[in-house]
Each structure stands twice: as structure tokens, then as C-alpha cells.
């Protein structure tokens, strides 16, 4: 084992630093992350309260807390941080949080992506917050975050693309609101800024939320029709939704999935038993997912994730919903499974999702003493950024395929 770890370390040194500028013209050989960008704090540019940190925007207490992990804020500038009254770190230091509606913070996150060899991000663009939708009052802030992402991607040489998350949007207004915003983005030059992800000559767009209990096949097809119609608004459509997409009995829904250019089955929370009874991600269906995509003539973009928990978000007793990260083994097993399938592309859920404890960015093992949090199990705060970068290198054939976590803390 020691020889294997030494070999891995030597290979990492020999490979050199990640490229300064990612090729944004193709989805191939890319490791990208979902980027929520949805955190707000009182006094930031939005000034809408503790959005996504708390279920009550006016106050943040251990009873209103809606996140599972606490970000490691040691590297953030003072101007990026907001005091959290009543929360203290071990040792008595006052706790602080960041806002996504801050250009410096978004740039910091993209610098981490570059530093750890992550190719870029899919920005969650929530349809329910777009003009004409119920939550449109949040659109100015959401648009600022989009512009922060564009600027950060340009400065760091990362790629980015839009994910239209359809969660919570009334179905009768979904198509009109979503397509109107895509037209605004294209007309405004967002998809032509050089850092926007393309594939086969078209800008990529992810449409997330294809679940049979949320949409009808007719509504889904209407969306796809818009992006497939040609002209200036045509796109490479990535369809995201239920992980059991190919096992439904409804032929109309199976036909919808076959119309996407890329299929992204949402695998978060899809579990199987691992060795010794531990929880592992369910990867057994992947070979058939890949085969079905090849049969349909579409691309497959698999989802990997580091673990899960939403005790605070769902008001559950501590530990009852937690899927342990097992110090990175949970995530690495997924990368290893994809490497064995000779897949060179993956979507990592998520970069900054501390609400459901799927975040890979820097979090702390010393969170505030008030409340319950999922920690890093004694691993460094950047452990999952490192593992994600190394997982990408393994998928691209830049390091040996090994079944166990190859890094030393």
C-alpha cells in the first residue's frame, strides 16, 4: 500500500498543474460541479436575510438552521463575511458566513476550482425566481450571481453553463418563463462570452426536473422542441431528472429521454449496500444506463456525490438522514466505477451545497458549538476538492485506476 501511495504522489507531481484555460468547446473529458450560488446574508447586496442558511430569513438560530455543514471561512476576506449573532466557533471566536451575492466570494470559489483541477460549474438558475415567476423579486440578485460567475470563469479560465432548475415552478407557466429567459441570455451575449460550455457547436443548457410526478410528457416535449427548433436559440440539451429514467413503463416518457442530447440521471440519494454493510452509492445501473444512451445515440453524464444529510433542513434528529462520507471512500468508489466503464466525464453534486451536505468546497471540522453539523471526519477542509480533481485525472487516464482513496491527508 505504501508503494502504491508513493507511486500516486510521484504521478501527481509529474502531471503538473491543471491547465490555465479549460477548453469550453466540448463536454468531453470534463469534471464539472453544480453551483447553487443561493446563499444570502443580512446586509449583502440583496439584503434579503439569511437565505438558505436559515428557514427564517430574519433570524438564524439553532432551531432555524437549514444547513448541515459549516464553510471554512479562514481564507475569506473580512469584507466577504457576515457575523452570525449567537453562533461561536470552538474557542469562543464569533462565527461568520459568506454571501453568494458577492463577486469576491464567487471568484474565490472559481479559483479553488482552478487550483484543484476542476473544469467548471453549472450555475443553478431557478425558474421560479425568473421574471414572470412567483419568486421574481429574487431575480436581480440571481442575475448578479450569474454575472459574478461569468466574470470568475473568465478570470480563472474555467467553463460554465446554465442549469434551469424547474423545482417549484408552476407547470402551466414553466415553458414560457424558461424560454423567455434563455432568449435574454443568448441575446445578452452570455452564451458567446468564450467561457460558456458548448458541445457540437451549440451552447449547452441543462434542464433539470424531469420527474413524472412533476411534468407531463407533453410539457417536457414542448421544452425540448424549443431548443431543437434551430435558429439563434438552439442548444445542446442536457436533460436531468429521475435516476430510474430508463426503467419506467410509460413509453411517452421513454421517448422524451431519447430526445435529449445528453442524459443526466440524478443519482444523489440512490444508495446500495457496500462491503461490511456500509452505505454506498448505487452504481450497478450505470453500465445499463451507458448502454441505453449509446443505443439512443445520446451522451450520458453521470452524477457523483460525496455523501448526504439533511437533518437540519428536514428537522430530523441528529444523524438520522446522514449518508457518511467515509473519509472520501464513498465518493472515490463512484469515480472508480466510472473509470472501469471508461467514462471520462462526470457531474459532481455539488460544489457549495451545504444544505444537503453534498458540498465539496472547503468546510470545517470545527463548526459552531450551537447546533448539529456534519463535519469532515477529521479530514482536511479541502479534502473533497482534492479528491474531485484526482478523480477527474483518473477518468481522463492521467493517473492509474485504483479502487481505494489514493491520497494522504
Secondary structure, DSSP 8 states (H G I E B T S, - for coil): -HHHHHHHHHHHHHH-S--SS--TT-STT-EEEEE------TTSSS---SBTTBSSTT---TTTB--SS-B--TTS-GGGEEEEEEEE-TTS-EEEEE-SS-HHHHHHHHHHHHHTT--EEEEEEEGGGSTTSTTGGGHHHHHHHHHHHHHHHHHHT-EEEEEEE-TT--HHHHHHHHHHHHHHHHHTTGGGSSSB-EETTEEEEEEEEE-TTT--HHHHHHHHHHHHS-STT--EEEEEEETTGGG-S-HHHHHHHHHSSEEEEE-TT-EEE-GGG-EEE--TTHHHHHHHHHHHT-EE--EEES-B--HHHHT--TTSS-B--GGGHHHHHHHHHHHHTT---EEEE-SS-TTTT---S-B-SS--SSS-----TT--TTHHHHHHHHHHHHHTTSS---SS-----
